[in-house]
Amino acid sequence: MIKLLVGLGNPGSEYEDTRHNAGFWFIDAVARELKVSLVPERSYHGLLARTSVNGQTVWLLQPQTFMNLSGKSVSALARFFKIQPQEILVAHDEMDIVPGEAKLKLGGSHAGHNGLRDIHAQLGTADYWRLRIGVGHPGVKSEVVSWVLKKPMAEHRQAMDDSITRAVVALPLLLSGEMEKAMVKIHTSKPPRPKLPKPPKPQPPASETV
C-alpha cells in the first residue's frame, strides 16, 4: 500500500521540461487525476498535497531541495507521519530504460542517481518502491549530465508522457497495494495494435453484354 508518492526533479523554470524532471511530471499528472494542488510546505522542503482515497490518506511530494538533497524532503515527511519505506513510491528518470517504457520495482541500488542516493542515505534503507521512467541514454558516459538536463525531443517527450499516463492508470492498484497487478499495467510498453477489418476481396469484373 502506497501512502507517499514522490517525484524527483529540480526546481525552477529552467529545469521544468528537462529529462531529470520526469518524476515531477508524474506527480503533476497524479495531482490532476486526484484533483489536488501542490503548495509550498517549508517543514518538508517541497511542494505538497494531501488527499484521501478510499479512506486512506495519500501524500504527493515534489522536493524543492534540488536533486542531490531529495532525501531531506522525503525523510522529513515520512518520519513525521510515520510512513514506512515500503509505503513510499519515488518516481524518477531512468537512463537504462528507453522513452515510452516505465518499470516498477522495490529496492535495489541507486545506480548513480543522486536523488536516489540521498534518499537511501536519509531513510537508511533502499527498501522503497521506485517508478523508473525511461528517458534513454546518450550513449556516451561523458554526455550523461547534459543529457538529463536537456529537454527531450518531441517524439521522446510524447513517449514519456504515454508511460506516465499508464502509471497513473495503475494508481488505484498502487494505492491499494496490488503491486503485481500495477506492474502489468505499467510495464506494457506499447498499447495493443487495433484490429483493422480485412479489406474485401476484389470482385471479378462484370461480363459485358452487346
Backbone as a chain_set.jsonl record, in Angstrom:
{"seq": "MIKLLVGLGNPGSEYEDTRHNAGFWFIDAVARELKVSLVPERSYHGLLARTSVNGQTVWLLQPQTFMNLSGKSVSALARFFKIQPQEILVAHDEMDIVPGEAKLKLGGSHAGHNGLRDIHAQLGTADYWRLRIGVGHPGVKSEVVSWVLKKPMAEHRQAMDDSITRAVVALPLLLSGEMEKAMVKIHTSKPPRPKLPKPPKPQPPASETV", "coords": {"N": [[0.84, -1.198, 0.0], [0.669, 2.116, -0.984], [1.411, 5.187, 0.441], [2.755, 7.568, 0.244], [3.619, 9.461, -2.461], [6.276, 10.362, -4.388], [7.925, 12.645, -6.498], [10.855, 13.11, -8.344], [13.047, 15.824, -9.152], [14.329, 18.985, -10.345], [13.945, 22.236, -8.954], [12.609, 25.268, -10.466], [12.145, 27.216, -13.439], [13.933, 26.832, -15.531], [14.597, 24.181, -15.48], [12.295, 22.822, -15.834], [11.232, 21.366, -18.08], [13.103, 19.409, -18.548], [14.777, 16.19, -18.897], [15.52, 15.188, -16.422], [13.506, 15.912, -14.77], [11.406, 14.178, -14.912], [10.145, 12.782, -12.861], [8.787, 14.81, -11.502], [6.91, 15.386, -13.487], [5.312, 13.127, -13.397], [4.141, 13.345, -10.818], [2.715, 15.717, -11.186], [0.825, 14.798, -13.033], [-0.533, 12.898, -11.476], [-1.593, 14.604, -9.53], [-3.406, 16.054, -11.09], [-5.145, 13.978, -11.739], [-6.18, 13.277, -9.217], [-7.271, 15.629, -8.544], [-6.074, 17.684, -6.968], [-4.015, 20.308, -5.538], [-0.603, 21.183, -5.492], [1.231, 22.695, -2.923], [3.59, 25.029, -1.496], [5.506, 23.799, 1.208], [7.227, 24.495, 3.869], [8.19, 23.034, 6.062], [8.693, 20.513, 5.07], [10.298, 20.902, 2.965], [9.44, 21.144, 0.287], [6.998, 20.937, -2.46], [3.679, 20.187, -1.737], [0.863, 18.005, -1.425], [-2.117, 16.864, 0.076], [-4.465, 14.289, 0.316], [-7.424, 12.205, 0.345], [-8.07, 8.864, -0.409], [-10.378, 6.454, -0.867], [-10.707, 6.416, 1.897], [-8.12, 6.411, 2.793], [-5.242, 8.231, 3.673], [-3.319, 10.073, 1.42], [-0.247, 11.241, 0.25], [1.322, 13.658, -1.816], [4.403, 14.61, -3.151], [6.854, 16.922, -4.18], [10.096, 17.372, -3.933], [11.899, 20.357, -3.216], [14.562, 20.82, -3.036], [16.625, 20.64, -4.776], [18.077, 18.071, -6.783], [20.163, 16.429, -5.59], [19.712, 16.552, -2.877], [17.343, 15.37, -2.26], [16.482, 13.478, -0.398], [16.328, 14.779, 2.03], [13.892, 16.106, 2.052], [12.039, 13.986, 1.608], [12.508, 12.232, 3.788], [11.916, 13.867, 5.983], [9.123, 14.244, 5.859], [8.213, 11.57, 5.834], [9.098, 10.565, 8.293], [7.811, 12.208, 10.158], [5.096, 11.633, 9.78], [5.125, 8.967, 10.161], [5.432, 7.136, 8.023], [6.193, 4.194, 6.429], [9.143, 2.895, 4.722], [8.382, 0.993, 2.704], [5.95, 1.961, 2.014], [6.292, 4.037, 0.392], [6.545, 5.547, -2.782], [8.805, 6.402, -5.209], [9.17, 8.38, -7.975], [11.203, 8.655, -10.825], [13.647, 9.734, -13.289], [15.084, 7.452, -15.64], [17.872, 6.317, -17.163], [18.585, 3.846, -18.208], [16.412, 2.786, -19.399], [14.306, 2.911, -22.218], [12.686, 5.787, -23.729], [9.182, 5.886, -23.336], [8.824, 3.571, -21.995], [8.282, 2.32, -18.692], [9.197, 1.227, -15.436], [8.357, -0.616, -12.553], [9.63, -1.157, -9.343], [10.875, -2.661, -6.303], [13.182, -1.622, -3.948], [16.785, -2.09, -4.371], [19.848, -0.823, -5.941], [21.074, 2.619, -6.039], [22.205, 3.216, -8.419], [23.848, 5.316, -9.239], [22.192, 7.507, -9.414], [21.655, 10.643, -8.196], [19.523, 11.685, -6.713], [18.178, 9.385, -5.714], [20.318, 8.331, -4.333], [20.616, 10.096, -2.148], [18.144, 9.784, -0.907], [18.315, 7.093, -0.137], [20.347, 7.391, 1.803], [19.183, 9.153, 3.683], [16.815, 7.869, 4.499], [17.898, 5.565, 5.398], [17.714, 3.124, 4.237], [17.177, 1.079, 1.313], [14.797, 0.062, 0.667], [12.335, 0.958, -0.645], [9.661, 1.731, -2.92], [10.123, 2.213, -6.453], [9.349, 4.134, -9.313], [10.473, 3.882, -12.357], [11.097, 5.945, -14.872], [11.561, 5.827, -18.222], [14.115, 7.544, -19.949], [16.034, 7.214, -21.781], [19.459, 6.854, -23.029], [22.407, 8.789, -23.672], [24.459, 7.44, -24.877], [27.112, 7.939, -24.55], [29.233, 8.195, -21.842], [30.325, 10.594, -20.895], [28.495, 12.485, -21.642], [26.281, 12.294, -20.099], [25.358, 14.008, -17.964], [24.673, 16.436, -19.278], [22.722, 15.39, -20.923], [20.537, 14.573, -19.233], [19.837, 17.027, -18.27], [18.749, 18.37, -20.341], [16.045, 19.199, -22.614], [13.905, 16.648, -23.819], [13.584, 15.378, -27.201], [10.653, 16.009, -29.214], [9.279, 13.645, -29.939], [10.277, 11.77, -28.102], [9.426, 12.956, -25.709], [6.656, 12.736, -25.941], [6.421, 9.951, -25.864], [7.372, 9.464, -23.278], [5.42, 10.789, -21.794], [3.284, 9.147, -22.4], [4.021, 6.796, -21.059], [3.899, 7.692, -18.452], [1.186, 8.222, -18.274], [0.18, 5.582, -18.331], [1.113, 4.736, -15.867], [-0.353, 6.366, -14.162], [-2.895, 5.393, -14.668], [-2.637, 3.006, -13.36], [-2.739, 3.802, -10.764], [-4.857, 3.361, -8.748], [-4.342, 0.66, -8.136], [-1.743, 0.793, -7.101], [-2.152, 2.33, -4.799], [-3.736, 0.659, -3.32], [-2.071, -1.389, -2.795], [-1.724, -3.467, -4.581], [0.617, -4.513, -6.085], [1.767, -6.252, -7.998], [-0.216, -6.457, -9.956], [-0.27, -3.793, -10.681], [2.249, -3.573, -11.846], [1.88, -5.049, -14.212], [0.191, -3.379, -15.709], [1.774, -1.042, -15.891], [4.174, -1.89, -17.062], [3.594, -2.516, -19.65], [4.76, -1.746, -22.649], [3.815, -0.764, -25.063], [0.673, 0.184, -26.44], [-1.863, -2.219, -27.405], [-2.063, -3.117, -30.856], [-4.66, -1.861, -32.889], [-7.266, -3.935, -34.143], [-7.768, -4.147, -37.446], [-10.351, -4.073, -39.893], [-10.499, -6.626, -42.379], [-9.666, -5.99, -45.778], [-12.131, -6.027, -48.382], [-12.384, -8.809, -50.643], [-11.23, -8.513, -54.0], [-13.644, -8.177, -56.572], [-14.5, -10.075, -59.476], [-14.596, -8.532, -62.731], [-17.719, -7.46, -64.061], [-19.387, -9.315, -66.648], [-19.385, -8.21, -70.025], [-22.151, -7.081, -71.983], [-23.654, -7.217, -75.28]], "CA": [[0.0, 0.0, 0.0], [1.473, 3.326, -1.102], [0.834, 6.349, 1.109], [3.505, 8.759, -0.148], [4.098, 9.476, -3.844], [7.318, 11.379, -4.527], [8.502, 12.818, -7.828], [12.149, 13.777, -8.251], [13.361, 16.812, -10.169], [14.972, 20.206, -9.873], [13.037, 23.378, -9.005], [12.998, 26.368, -11.346], [11.611, 27.114, -14.794], [14.963, 26.391, -16.471], [14.672, 22.715, -15.431], [10.931, 22.305, -15.851], [10.967, 20.42, -19.168], [14.275, 18.565, -18.778], [14.576, 14.771, -18.617], [15.726, 14.919, -14.997], [12.287, 16.266, -14.044], [10.333, 13.235, -15.241], [9.416, 12.477, -11.631], [7.849, 15.92, -11.292], [5.819, 15.251, -14.459], [4.418, 12.091, -12.884], [3.353, 13.887, -9.704], [1.761, 16.664, -11.776], [-0.251, 14.01, -13.632], [-1.301, 12.327, -10.371], [-2.345, 15.703, -8.925], [-4.554, 16.315, -11.956], [-6.067, 12.853, -11.61], [-6.816, 13.328, -7.9], [-7.859, 16.969, -8.423], [-5.464, 18.397, -5.841], [-2.974, 21.264, -5.904], [0.612, 21.159, -4.68], [1.536, 24.005, -2.349], [4.857, 25.012, -0.77], [5.472, 23.427, 2.624], [8.6, 24.696, 4.325], [8.598, 21.988, 7.01], [9.098, 19.309, 4.349], [11.228, 21.314, 1.905], [8.917, 20.777, -1.019], [5.608, 21.192, -2.804], [2.998, 19.084, -1.08], [-0.59, 17.906, -1.445], [-2.654, 15.772, 0.893], [-5.832, 13.964, -0.033], [-7.893, 10.913, 0.852], [-8.57, 7.963, -1.443], [-10.999, 5.293, -0.215], [-10.483, 6.5, 3.332], [-6.686, 6.366, 3.084], [-4.522, 9.475, 3.424], [-2.297, 9.958, 0.386], [0.572, 12.437, 0.13], [2.072, 13.889, -3.047], [5.537, 15.456, -2.783], [7.926, 17.287, -5.113], [11.154, 18.054, -3.185], [12.411, 21.585, -3.825], [15.909, 20.929, -2.472], [17.497, 20.196, -5.856], [18.083, 16.605, -6.86], [21.094, 15.693, -4.721], [19.272, 16.623, -1.476], [15.941, 14.942, -2.249], [16.193, 12.707, 0.803], [16.0, 15.694, 3.13], [12.457, 16.348, 1.969], [11.305, 12.73, 1.751], [12.644, 11.687, 5.14], [11.24, 14.752, 6.933], [7.691, 13.949, 5.842], [7.98, 10.174, 6.192], [9.313, 10.36, 9.729], [6.798, 12.924, 10.949], [3.808, 10.949, 9.679], [5.36, 7.541, 10.402], [5.238, 6.394, 6.783], [7.271, 3.224, 6.288], [9.757, 2.915, 3.385], [7.621, 0.188, 1.745], [4.732, 2.704, 1.692], [6.744, 5.193, -0.391], [6.875, 5.344, -4.197], [9.608, 7.509, -5.748], [9.221, 8.404, -9.441], [12.431, 9.331, -11.252], [14.152, 9.451, -14.633], [15.937, 6.268, -15.7], [18.546, 6.278, -18.456], [18.721, 2.471, -18.698], [15.138, 2.406, -19.996], [14.034, 3.788, -23.36], [11.46, 6.582, -23.612], [7.976, 5.129, -23.661], [8.71, 2.473, -21.048], [8.469, 2.616, -17.271], [9.314, -0.001, -14.662], [8.096, -0.524, -11.117], [10.457, -2.107, -8.595], [11.095, -2.42, -4.882], [14.568, -1.749, -3.527], [17.855, -2.063, -5.359], [20.852, 0.222, -5.771], [20.706, 3.917, -6.619], [22.777, 3.205, -9.776], [24.453, 6.602, -9.563], [21.208, 8.595, -9.439], [21.929, 11.407, -6.981], [18.308, 11.801, -5.908], [18.014, 8.123, -5.001], [21.451, 8.181, -3.406], [20.344, 10.848, -0.915], [17.002, 9.157, -0.236], [18.91, 5.923, 0.534], [21.097, 7.831, 2.979], [18.312, 9.794, 4.667], [15.889, 6.876, 5.053], [18.674, 4.477, 5.986], [17.348, 1.866, 3.578], [16.828, 1.158, -0.111], [13.583, -0.738, 0.507], [11.128, 1.705, -1.003], [9.273, 1.481, -4.313], [10.54, 3.21, -7.448], [8.783, 4.151, -10.653], [11.601, 4.275, -13.203], [10.546, 6.465, -16.12], [12.635, 5.779, -19.214], [14.483, 8.763, -20.691], [17.077, 6.858, -22.741], [20.858, 7.14, -22.7], [23.07, 9.438, -24.807], [25.403, 6.518, -25.495], [28.471, 8.312, -24.144], [29.177, 8.498, -20.418], [30.672, 11.99, -20.649], [27.375, 13.344, -22.0], [25.141, 11.939, -19.26], [24.838, 15.158, -17.228], [23.996, 17.346, -20.201], [21.555, 14.679, -21.447], [19.393, 14.63, -18.318], [19.492, 18.429, -18.023], [18.201, 18.939, -21.575], [14.697, 18.797, -22.979], [13.869, 15.567, -24.804], [12.933, 15.684, -28.471], [9.195, 15.924, -29.099], [8.851, 12.242, -30.017], [10.599, 11.141, -26.825], [8.564, 13.522, -24.668], [5.345, 12.114, -26.075], [6.542, 8.573, -25.386], [7.482, 9.519, -21.819], [4.09, 11.143, -21.286], [2.452, 7.944, -22.527], [4.374, 5.867, -19.975], [3.368, 8.292, -17.222], [-0.255, 8.0, -18.305], [-0.061, 4.201, -17.912], [1.359, 4.657, -14.427], [-1.488, 6.999, -13.489], [-3.998, 4.438, -14.777], [-2.387, 1.974, -12.345], [-2.714, 4.424, -9.441], [-5.677, 2.668, -7.745], [-3.662, -0.57, -7.721], [-0.612, 1.184, -6.263], [-2.634, 2.818, -3.502], [-4.317, -0.46, -2.58], [-1.017, -2.363, -2.525], [-1.727, -4.567, -5.552], [1.791, -4.088, -6.843], [1.989, -7.106, -9.165], [-1.173, -6.037, -10.978], [0.186, -2.488, -11.149], [3.376, -3.815, -12.747], [1.375, -5.496, -15.514], [-0.289, -2.196, -16.421], [2.845, -0.071, -16.132], [5.255, -2.441, -17.876], [3.17, -2.653, -21.036], [5.482, -0.644, -23.289], [3.061, -0.209, -26.172], [-0.715, -0.275, -26.458], [-2.081, -3.216, -28.455], [-2.455, -2.575, -32.158], [-6.079, -2.098, -33.152], [-7.549, -4.912, -35.187], [-8.42, -3.477, -38.558], [-11.127, -5.009, -40.718], [-9.811, -7.065, -43.588], [-10.267, -5.39, -46.978], [-12.918, -7.007, -49.146], [-11.698, -9.416, -51.786], [-11.651, -7.882, -55.259], [-14.646, -8.928, -57.32], [-14.201, -10.11, -60.925], [-15.411, -7.562, -63.463], [-18.964, -7.986, -64.634], [-19.262, -9.62, -68.081], [-20.0, -7.201, -70.893], [-23.231, -7.542, -72.886], [-23.725, -6.442, -76.545]], "C": [[0.878, 1.252, 0.0], [0.734, 4.501, -0.456], [1.501, 7.655, 0.686], [4.049, 8.584, -1.561], [5.044, 10.65, -4.003], [7.77, 11.442, -5.981], [9.793, 13.602, -7.716], [12.368, 14.725, -9.427], [14.119, 17.966, -9.551], [13.986, 21.368, -9.963], [13.543, 24.444, -9.968], [12.551, 26.139, -12.774], [12.641, 26.599, -15.793], [15.097, 24.866, -16.513], [13.332, 22.041, -15.715], [10.703, 21.204, -16.883], [12.142, 19.501, -19.468], [14.004, 17.119, -18.355], [14.66, 14.46, -17.122], [14.477, 15.214, -14.174], [11.126, 15.34, -14.355], [9.511, 12.856, -14.009], [8.408, 13.554, -11.28], [6.649, 15.779, -12.229], [4.807, 14.208, -13.972], [3.541, 12.641, -11.762], [2.346, 14.911, -10.207], [0.557, 15.913, -12.356], [-1.14, 13.387, -12.555], [-2.164, 13.41, -9.712], [-3.569, 16.052, -9.766], [-5.607, 15.222, -11.81], [-6.846, 12.92, -10.295], [-7.442, 14.682, -7.607], [-7.385, 17.675, -7.15], [-4.393, 19.344, -6.366], [-1.805, 21.141, -4.944], [0.925, 22.566, -4.203], [2.862, 23.929, -1.598], [4.649, 24.662, 0.699], [6.904, 23.437, 3.153], [9.088, 23.571, 5.232], [9.146, 20.749, 6.316], [9.891, 19.636, 3.09], [10.728, 20.946, 0.516], [7.529, 21.31, -1.29], [4.813, 19.962, -2.406], [1.489, 19.17, -1.292], [-0.985, 16.711, -0.583], [-4.105, 15.547, 0.483], [-6.204, 12.629, 0.591], [-8.477, 10.116, -0.304], [-9.073, 6.701, -0.756], [-10.683, 5.248, 1.28], [-9.028, 6.488, 3.754], [-6.048, 7.711, 2.767], [-3.395, 9.231, 2.439], [-1.588, 11.302, 0.273], [1.252, 12.466, -1.235], [3.169, 14.898, -2.737], [6.487, 15.665, -3.948], [8.994, 18.033, -4.31], [11.668, 19.272, -3.947], [13.842, 21.865, -3.37], [17.005, 20.818, -3.524], [17.774, 18.705, -5.669], [18.938, 15.94, -5.792], [20.772, 15.797, -3.236], [17.822, 16.166, -1.326], [15.559, 14.214, -0.965], [15.832, 13.565, 2.003], [14.507, 15.935, 3.2], [11.663, 15.074, 2.261], [11.339, 12.223, 3.186], [11.92, 12.545, 6.17], [9.751, 14.423, 7.012], [7.413, 12.529, 6.319], [8.122, 9.943, 7.694], [8.233, 11.03, 10.567], [5.468, 12.171, 10.944], [3.927, 9.43, 9.781], [4.987, 6.684, 9.176], [6.44, 5.482, 6.58], [7.859, 3.268, 4.88], [8.955, 2.154, 2.335], [6.303, 0.853, 1.347], [5.042, 3.95, 0.855], [7.014, 4.756, -1.825], [7.597, 6.584, -4.701], [9.669, 7.375, -7.263], [10.438, 9.203, -9.886], [12.787, 8.954, -12.684], [15.123, 8.275, -14.583], [16.542, 6.156, -17.094], [18.68, 4.877, -19.034], [17.435, 1.947, -19.326], [14.82, 3.404, -21.109], [12.782, 4.615, -23.108], [10.25, 5.784, -24.085], [7.776, 3.931, -22.755], [8.917, 2.986, -19.636], [8.464, 1.291, -16.525], [9.082, 0.292, -13.179], [8.943, -1.556, -10.4], [10.558, -1.688, -7.14], [12.563, -2.628, -4.579], [15.557, -1.71, -4.673], [18.8, -0.9, -5.121], [20.352, 1.533, -6.361], [21.281, 4.086, -8.022], [23.316, 4.567, -10.197], [23.479, 7.766, -9.618], [21.295, 9.368, -8.119], [20.698, 11.598, -6.095], [18.067, 10.555, -5.085], [19.114, 7.922, -3.973], [21.154, 8.878, -2.074], [19.144, 10.278, -0.17], [17.461, 7.906, 0.493], [19.533, 6.349, 1.869], [20.172, 8.358, 4.072], [17.32, 8.811, 5.292], [16.63, 5.745, 5.762], [18.351, 3.126, 5.396], [17.078, 2.134, 2.102], [15.482, 0.509, -0.385], [12.328, 0.119, 0.366], [10.854, 1.437, -2.48], [9.771, 2.584, -5.227], [9.719, 3.034, -8.722], [9.855, 4.734, -11.552], [11.073, 4.666, -14.583], [11.673, 6.572, -17.148], [12.854, 7.102, -19.926], [15.552, 8.464, -21.744], [18.453, 7.314, -22.302], [21.537, 7.795, -23.902], [24.072, 8.543, -25.521], [26.853, 6.779, -25.132], [28.411, 8.795, -22.699], [29.432, 9.977, -20.125], [29.522, 12.952, -20.945], [26.146, 13.137, -21.119], [24.528, 13.159, -18.583], [24.087, 16.107, -18.146], [22.732, 16.712, -20.764], [20.349, 14.845, -20.527], [18.948, 16.064, -18.042], [19.041, 19.145, -19.296], [16.78, 18.454, -21.793], [14.768, 17.635, -23.972], [13.244, 16.048, -26.11], [11.45, 15.381, -28.351], [8.696, 14.478, -29.09], [9.11, 11.517, -28.708], [9.702, 11.665, -25.712], [7.172, 12.904, -24.737], [5.361, 10.682, -25.551], [6.63, 8.524, -23.864], [6.142, 9.858, -21.191], [3.156, 9.942, -21.349], [2.746, 6.959, -21.396], [3.87, 6.391, -18.629], [1.86, 8.091, -17.145], [-0.597, 6.584, -17.862], [0.13, 4.045, -16.403], [0.201, 5.279, -13.64], [-2.717, 6.092, -13.549], [-3.876, 3.35, -13.71], [-2.45, 2.521, -10.923], [-3.613, 3.72, -8.414], [-5.03, 1.375, -7.242], [-2.49, -0.266, -6.802], [-1.083, 1.564, -4.859], [-3.234, 1.702, -2.657], [-3.303, -1.562, -2.296], [-0.992, -3.545, -3.466], [-0.598, -4.335, -6.557], [2.039, -4.958, -8.079], [1.035, -6.746, -10.294], [-0.78, -4.669, -11.546], [1.339, -2.644, -12.134], [2.901, -4.197, -14.144], [0.908, -4.299, -16.337], [0.857, -1.278, -16.824], [3.872, -0.594, -17.12], [4.861, -2.677, -19.325], [3.727, -1.477, -21.819], [4.716, 0.004, -24.421], [1.614, -0.674, -26.083], [-0.904, -1.296, -27.56], [-2.512, -2.546, -29.756], [-3.941, -2.835, -32.385], [-6.251, -3.112, -34.271], [-8.351, -4.224, -36.285], [-9.224, -4.49, -39.365], [-10.358, -5.379, -41.977], [-10.469, -6.427, -44.814], [-11.047, -6.446, -47.748], [-12.113, -7.56, -50.314], [-12.157, -8.746, -53.087], [-12.604, -8.781, -56.027], [-14.261, -8.959, -58.812], [-15.104, -9.137, -61.657], [-16.644, -8.225, -64.063], [-18.794, -8.228, -66.118], [-20.003, -8.58, -68.908], [-21.1, -7.836, -71.746], [-23.285, -6.631, -74.089], [-25.206, -6.284, -76.911]], "O": [[1.726, 1.425, 0.876], [-0.425, 4.767, -0.773], [0.891, 8.722, 0.76], [4.838, 7.678, -1.826], [4.662, 11.799, -3.779], [7.974, 10.409, -6.618], [9.831, 14.646, -7.066], [11.932, 14.46, -10.548], [14.502, 17.925, -8.382], [13.259, 21.477, -10.95], [14.737, 24.523, -10.256], [12.571, 25.012, -13.269], [12.272, 25.992, -16.798], [15.647, 24.319, -17.469], [13.26, 20.817, -15.821], [10.044, 20.208, -16.583], [12.18, 18.875, -20.527], [13.108, 16.858, -17.552], [13.959, 13.581, -16.621], [14.39, 14.815, -13.012], [9.975, 15.684, -14.088], [8.305, 12.633, -14.114], [7.307, 13.258, -10.815], [5.511, 16.018, -11.827], [3.598, 14.389, -14.118], [2.329, 12.425, -11.76], [1.226, 14.966, -9.7], [-0.586, 16.339, -12.191], [-2.361, 13.353, -12.702], [-3.323, 13.166, -9.376], [-4.643, 16.315, -9.226], [-6.806, 15.5, -11.764], [-8.046, 12.646, -10.273], [-8.065, 14.875, -6.564], [-8.184, 18.188, -6.368], [-3.924, 19.203, -7.496], [-1.991, 21.01, -3.734], [0.888, 23.517, -4.983], [3.223, 22.859, -1.107], [3.733, 25.166, 1.348], [7.681, 22.512, 2.914], [10.258, 23.195, 5.182], [9.959, 20.019, 6.884], [10.129, 18.767, 2.252], [11.498, 20.491, -0.33], [6.951, 22.033, -0.478], [5.211, 18.833, -2.695], [0.913, 20.257, -1.333], [-0.288, 15.698, -0.524], [-4.872, 16.496, 0.323], [-5.396, 12.004, 1.279], [-9.281, 10.63, -1.082], [-8.3, 5.969, -0.139], [-10.428, 4.185, 1.847], [-8.728, 6.549, 4.946], [-6.29, 8.271, 1.698], [-2.609, 8.297, 2.6], [-2.222, 12.355, 0.208], [1.698, 11.438, -1.744], [2.901, 15.933, -2.126], [6.881, 14.712, -4.622], [8.82, 19.219, -4.03], [11.85, 19.227, -5.164], [14.273, 23.018, -3.328], [18.188, 20.894, -3.196], [17.713, 18.166, -4.563], [18.494, 14.987, -5.152], [21.468, 15.203, -2.413], [17.15, 16.541, -0.365], [14.424, 14.329, -0.502], [15.109, 13.12, 2.893], [13.924, 15.964, 4.284], [10.729, 15.086, 3.063], [10.31, 11.828, 3.733], [11.366, 12.015, 7.133], [9.185, 14.335, 8.102], [6.496, 12.301, 7.109], [7.34, 9.2, 8.288], [7.793, 10.477, 11.574], [4.795, 12.08, 11.97], [2.97, 8.7, 9.526], [4.322, 5.655, 9.292], [7.579, 5.948, 6.563], [7.161, 3.637, 3.935], [8.85, 2.607, 1.195], [5.614, 0.372, 0.448], [4.179, 4.801, 0.637], [7.635, 3.719, -2.057], [7.062, 7.69, -4.629], [10.161, 6.372, -7.78], [10.681, 10.301, -9.384], [12.281, 7.967, -13.219], [15.881, 8.115, -13.626], [15.836, 5.931, -18.077], [18.871, 4.732, -20.242], [17.375, 0.79, -19.741], [15.041, 4.605, -20.952], [11.906, 4.193, -22.354], [10.299, 5.098, -25.106], [6.699, 3.334, -22.734], [9.634, 3.962, -19.413], [7.799, 0.342, -16.94], [9.542, 1.298, -12.638], [8.974, -2.718, -10.806], [10.357, -0.525, -6.79], [13.133, -3.67, -4.904], [15.216, -1.345, -5.798], [18.589, -0.091, -4.218], [19.354, 1.57, -7.08], [20.886, 5.003, -8.742], [23.249, 4.931, -11.371], [23.893, 8.903, -9.846], [21.04, 8.811, -7.052], [20.815, 11.666, -4.871], [17.782, 10.644, -3.891], [18.874, 7.409, -2.88], [21.407, 8.322, -1.005], [19.12, 10.283, 1.061], [17.044, 7.671, 1.627], [19.278, 5.75, 2.914], [20.355, 8.046, 5.248], [17.018, 8.909, 6.481], [16.068, 5.056, 6.613], [18.674, 2.093, 5.983], [16.789, 3.261, 1.699], [15.064, 0.413, -1.539], [11.39, 0.013, 1.155], [11.734, 0.965, -3.201], [9.835, 3.748, -4.833], [9.438, 1.912, -9.144], [10.119, 5.936, -11.516], [10.653, 3.81, -15.361], [12.626, 7.327, -16.955], [11.915, 7.709, -20.44], [15.934, 9.348, -22.51], [18.6, 8.061, -21.334], [21.276, 7.403, -25.04], [24.49, 8.844, -26.639], [27.722, 5.942, -25.376], [27.636, 9.693, -22.368], [28.828, 10.547, -19.216], [29.572, 14.114, -20.54], [25.096, 13.731, -21.361], [23.31, 13.335, -18.617], [22.98, 16.536, -17.823], [21.766, 17.418, -21.054], [19.265, 15.214, -20.98], [17.812, 16.293, -17.627], [18.96, 20.373, -19.329], [16.36, 17.439, -21.237], [15.608, 17.644, -24.872], [12.471, 17.005, -26.123], [11.033, 14.597, -27.497], [7.798, 14.131, -28.323], [8.274, 10.74, -28.248], [9.262, 10.894, -24.859], [6.579, 12.587, -23.706], [4.426, 10.252, -24.875], [6.036, 7.651, -23.232], [5.767, 9.282, -20.17], [2.333, 9.743, -20.456], [1.828, 6.357, -20.84], [3.461, 5.611, -17.77], [1.32, 7.822, -16.072], [-1.548, 6.386, -17.107], [-0.607, 3.308, -15.749], [-0.178, 4.777, -12.581], [-3.492, 6.028, -12.594], [-4.88, 2.837, -13.216], [-2.235, 1.773, -9.97], [-3.165, 3.499, -7.289], [-5.153, 1.032, -6.067], [-2.263, -0.984, -5.829], [-0.481, 1.166, -3.861], [-3.244, 1.783, -1.429], [-3.624, -2.552, -1.639], [-0.313, -4.535, -3.192], [-0.835, -4.007, -7.719], [2.48, -4.445, -9.107], [1.429, -6.731, -11.461], [-0.937, -4.418, -12.74], [1.403, -1.934, -13.137], [3.45, -3.73, -15.141], [1.199, -4.215, -17.53], [0.908, -0.794, -17.955], [4.391, 0.17, -17.933], [5.715, -3.008, -20.147], [3.247, -0.351, -21.688], [4.924, 1.179, -24.722], [1.355, -1.811, -25.688], [-0.186, -1.258, -28.558], [-3.228, -1.545, -29.753], [-4.424, -3.93, -32.097], [-5.475, -3.14, -35.225], [-9.477, -3.779, -36.064], [-8.813, -5.642, -39.502], [-9.658, -4.552, -42.563], [-11.695, -6.335, -44.88], [-10.671, -7.618, -47.764], [-11.273, -6.872, -50.894], [-13.341, -8.45, -53.249], [-12.398, -9.991, -56.122], [-13.752, -7.97, -59.34], [-16.251, -8.932, -61.259], [-16.615, -9.374, -64.504], [-18.132, -7.442, -66.796], [-21.091, -8.13, -68.548], [-20.986, -8.986, -72.171], [-23.012, -5.436, -73.985], [-25.529, -5.672, -77.93]]}, "num_chains": 1, "name": "protein.A"}
